[in-house]
Amino acid sequence: MSIKELKNKNIAVLGLGVENIALIDYIINKKTECNISVFDSRDEKALGNRYLKYKKNTNVFWNLGKQKYNYSDFDIIFRSPGWTLFDEEISKAQKNGVVVSSPMKMFFETCPSKNIIGVTGTKGKGTTSTLIYQIIKEAGKRVWLGGNIGNAPFEFVTKIKKDDWVVLELSSFQLEDLDQSPKVAVFTNFYKEHLSPADPNNPNYHKSLAAYWLAKKNIFAHQRKSDKFIANIKVAKRLEKEPVLAERIFFHKSDIESGLIGEHNKENIAAAVEVAKVLKISKEVVRRAVKKYMGLEHRIELAGKIDNVEFYNDSFATTPEATITALKSFKGPIIALAGGADKGANFLGLARELKKRVKYIILFNGKGSTKIKKELLKVKYPFKKISFVGSMEEAFKKLKKIKEDGDVVLLSTACASFGVFKNYKERGEKFKKEIEKLK
């Protein structure tokens, strides 16, 4: 869908997130004559500057608050990743001939360059995407980074040139309605995730593990024979029955010197190395870029060291598998800060790992925490070494009493943040603020 096809159309924008904001800006800057109706469950006050930005625009109309709306009178719907495709009103609109799209889908259709590298996976996609971007940049090529990482592609689409490279971190919700796949697709891993709604402002989820896989496989499902599909050897078995046209390249672990912590990051580096090979980037450039790269915030980030106690911020870990990976990155005694909102995960494996490696567990209030405690007691973890807290401040009050020299304090929750915190970023920032107070 091109910008010309939006002329004189009635457009519905579902969810005023970063991607849809960038798309609206793009449409307005192109002086496209059309009507844009914004639908969002938040009110004017909650939207704040996002509302004020378009308030005076006479072609932007507002439908705010939690209620049912009829979308059948529109020509095109642009859905944010947080808006479910199986929404009853969206289904009705589609039956009535309304085109349902998304900013990411339109970006694939309009991007001036076809040199798109897409990265997905349950975990590791942000680190891998950024690392690929840094390697390509180190090689002296023009490259752009966007997608789920927080940079909406429509923020820079007008600057992209034909021979540029574009690296996109793609979530399952960005992939689920794509009918195009990137030239180079990277699949980091696959675990249970997003099987129940957790974020009240972005309630999208997958009804089953099969539905989650169906969304993820769009990263390679529409590739051509000339394309490349780079996948973790761990998903090889799941891929056996999939008709993959592109050349398959599997990766395991890399031994390149790096400042990144944990075995999982050796896999992320290996994925980036395979992309570099496809792009014919020299080993020396790759080694240099990998050595420089220190990782993303909130991903096993060393947040402070006080009195021989190390504090690690892994707030991005919102699945049991991610937290297990973090736990395995340390040898010393661990005090774990975990729990929160439930996303439909099974916590038995996590409980077993916590029993092996953790001396004390502080759980943030939430349904996920209740489930974790239940599994901990099943594996005979000491009841007296489990505490529930309602805030980060409360967690640190407890920490002051129990931490000892040589401990690792690890914020790696295995759960969504909602309830106690707005999101994983706020949770990580509050963790770091409390460390500063200790200093």
ChimeraX attribute file (.defattr): number of C-alpha atoms within 10 A of each C-alpha:
attribute: neighborCount
match mode: 1-to-1
recipient: residues
	/A:1	12
	/A:2	11
	/A:3	13
	/A:4	11
	/A:5	10
	/A:6	17
	/A:7	15
	/A:8	12
	/A:9	15
	/A:10	17
	/A:11	23
	/A:12	25
	/A:13	25
	/A:14	23
	/A:15	23
	/A:16	21
	/A:17	19
	/A:18	20
	/A:19	25
	/A:20	23
	/A:21	21
	/A:22	20
	/A:23	22
	/A:24	20
	/A:25	16
	/A:26	18
	/A:27	19
	/A:28	16
	/A:29	9
	/A:30	11
	/A:31	11
	/A:32	16
	/A:33	15
	/A:34	16
	/A:35	18
	/A:36	23
	/A:37	18
	/A:38	20
	/A:39	21
	/A:40	21
	/A:41	19
	/A:42	17
	/A:43	14
	/A:44	17
	/A:45	10
	/A:46	10
	/A:47	15
	/A:48	11
	/A:49	11
	/A:50	15
	/A:51	16
	/A:52	12
	/A:53	11
	/A:54	16
	/A:55	14
	/A:56	10
	/A:57	11
	/A:58	9
	/A:59	14
	/A:60	17
	/A:61	16
	/A:62	17
	/A:63	18
	/A:64	15
	/A:65	12
	/A:66	11
	/A:67	9
	/A:68	9
	/A:69	11
	/A:70	11
	/A:71	21
	/A:72	20
	/A:73	13
	/A:74	20
	/A:75	19
	/A:76	24
	/A:77	23
	/A:78	23
	/A:79	27
	/A:80	25
	/A:81	27
	/A:82	20
	/A:83	19
	/A:84	19
	/A:85	20
	/A:86	12
	/A:87	10
	/A:88	12
	/A:89	15
	/A:90	22
	/A:91	15
	/A:92	14
	/A:93	20
	/A:94	16
	/A:95	11
	/A:96	14
	/A:97	13
	/A:98	19
	/A:99	16
	/A:100	19
	/A:101	18
	/A:102	22
	/A:103	24
	/A:104	26
	/A:105	21
	/A:106	17
	/A:107	17
	/A:108	19
	/A:109	15
	/A:110	16
	/A:111	20
	/A:112	16
	/A:113	15
	/A:114	17
	/A:115	17
	/A:116	20
	/A:117	25
	/A:118	26
	/A:119	31
	/A:120	29
	/A:121	24
	/A:122	20
	/A:123	23
	/A:124	21
	/A:125	25
	/A:126	25
	/A:127	24
	/A:128	28
	/A:129	27
	/A:130	22
	/A:131	26
	/A:132	29
	/A:133	25
	/A:134	22
	/A:135	26
	/A:136	25
	/A:137	16
	/A:138	16
	/A:139	19
	/A:140	11
	/A:141	13
	/A:142	15
	/A:143	20
	/A:144	21
	/A:145	22
	/A:146	22
	/A:147	22
	/A:148	23
	/A:149	16
	/A:150	12
	/A:151	17
	/A:152	23
	/A:153	26
	/A:154	26
	/A:155	16
	/A:156	15
	/A:157	18
	/A:158	12
	/A:159	11
	/A:160	17
	/A:161	14
	/A:162	11
	/A:163	13
	/A:164	16
	/A:165	21
	/A:166	23
	/A:167	26
	/A:168	29
	/A:169	25
	/A:170	25
	/A:171	23
	/A:172	25
	/A:173	22
	/A:174	23
	/A:175	23
	/A:176	23
	/A:177	18
	/A:178	20
	/A:179	14
	/A:180	17
	/A:181	22
	/A:182	26
	/A:183	21
	/A:184	24
	/A:185	27
	/A:186	29
	/A:187	28
	/A:188	26
	/A:189	19
	/A:190	18
	/A:191	17
	/A:192	18
	/A:193	22
	/A:194	25
	/A:195	18
	/A:196	16
	/A:197	19
	/A:198	20
	/A:199	18
	/A:200	13
	/A:201	16
	/A:202	16
	/A:203	14
	/A:204	22
	/A:205	25
	/A:206	22
	/A:207	13
	/A:208	14
	/A:209	14
	/A:210	11
	/A:211	15
	/A:212	22
	/A:213	18
	/A:214	16
	/A:215	20
	/A:216	23
	/A:217	21
	/A:218	22
	/A:219	30
	/A:220	27
	/A:221	21
	/A:222	18
	/A:223	22
	/A:224	17
	/A:225	12
	/A:226	10
	/A:227	17
	/A:228	23
	/A:229	25
	/A:230	23
	/A:231	24
	/A:232	21
	/A:233	18
	/A:234	14
	/A:235	15
	/A:236	13
	/A:237	9
	/A:238	11
	/A:239	13
	/A:240	9
	/A:241	8
	/A:242	11
	/A:243	9
	/A:244	18
	/A:245	16
	/A:246	20
	/A:247	14
	/A:248	14
	/A:249	16
	/A:250	17
	/A:251	20
	/A:252	16
	/A:253	17
	/A:254	17
	/A:255	9
	/A:256	15
	/A:257	13
	/A:258	19
	/A:259	13
	/A:260	21
	/A:261	17
	/A:262	15
	/A:263	14
	/A:264	20
	/A:265	20
	/A:266	19
	/A:267	22
	/A:268	28
	/A:269	27
	/A:270	22
	/A:271	29
	/A:272	28
	/A:273	26
	/A:274	19
	/A:275	23
	/A:276	19
	/A:277	12
	/A:278	12
	/A:279	12
	/A:280	10
	/A:281	18
	/A:282	13
	/A:283	12
	/A:284	10
	/A:285	17
	/A:286	23
	/A:287	15
	/A:288	17
	/A:289	21
	/A:290	24
	/A:291	14
	/A:292	14
	/A:293	16
	/A:294	15
	/A:295	20
	/A:296	15
	/A:297	17
	/A:298	22
	/A:299	23
	/A:300	26
	/A:301	20
	/A:302	16
	/A:303	21
	/A:304	16
	/A:305	14
	/A:306	12
	/A:307	11
	/A:308	11
	/A:309	16
	/A:310	17
	/A:311	23
	/A:312	24
	/A:313	24
	/A:314	28
	/A:315	30
	/A:316	26
	/A:317	25
	/A:318	26
	/A:319	27
	/A:320	27
	/A:321	22
	/A:322	23
	/A:323	27
	/A:324	20
	/A:325	19
	/A:326	22
	/A:327	22
	/A:328	13
	/A:329	14
	/A:330	14
	/A:331	10
	/A:332	12
	/A:333	17
	/A:334	23
	/A:335	24
	/A:336	25
	/A:337	28
	/A:338	27
	/A:339	31
	/A:340	27
	/A:341	25
	/A:342	26
	/A:343	22
	/A:344	18
	/A:345	21
	/A:346	18
	/A:347	22
	/A:348	18
	/A:349	14
	/A:350	22
	/A:351	24
	/A:352	17
	/A:353	19
	/A:354	22
	/A:355	17
	/A:356	11
	/A:357	18
	/A:358	21
	/A:359	19
	/A:360	24
	/A:361	27
	/A:362	23
	/A:363	24
	/A:364	28
	/A:365	20
	/A:366	21
	/A:367	16
	/A:368	26
	/A:369	23
	/A:370	18
	/A:371	18
	/A:372	25
	/A:373	21
	/A:374	15
	/A:375	19
	/A:376	24
	/A:377	14
	/A:378	12
	/A:379	15
	/A:380	11
	/A:381	22
	/A:382	13
	/A:383	12
	/A:384	8
	/A:385	12
	/A:386	16
	/A:387	16
	/A:388	20
	/A:389	19
	/A:390	15
	/A:391	15
	/A:392	20
	/A:393	14
	/A:394	13
	/A:395	19
	/A:396	20
	/A:397	12
	/A:398	15
	/A:399	18
	/A:400	10
	/A:401	8
	/A:402	12
	/A:403	19
	/A:404	14
	/A:405	11
	/A:406	13
	/A:407	20
	/A:408	22
	/A:409	24
	/A:410	27
	/A:411	28
	/A:412	29
	/A:413	29
	/A:414	30
	/A:415	31
	/A:416	27
	/A:417	29
	/A:418	18
	/A:419	17
	/A:420	18
	/A:421	19
	/A:422	14
	/A:423	15
	/A:424	20
	/A:425	15
	/A:426	14
	/A:427	23
	/A:428	25
	/A:429	16
	/A:430	16
	/A:431	23
	/A:432	20
	/A:433	14
	/A:434	15
	/A:435	16
	/A:436	12
	/A:437	8
	/A:438	11
	/A:439	10
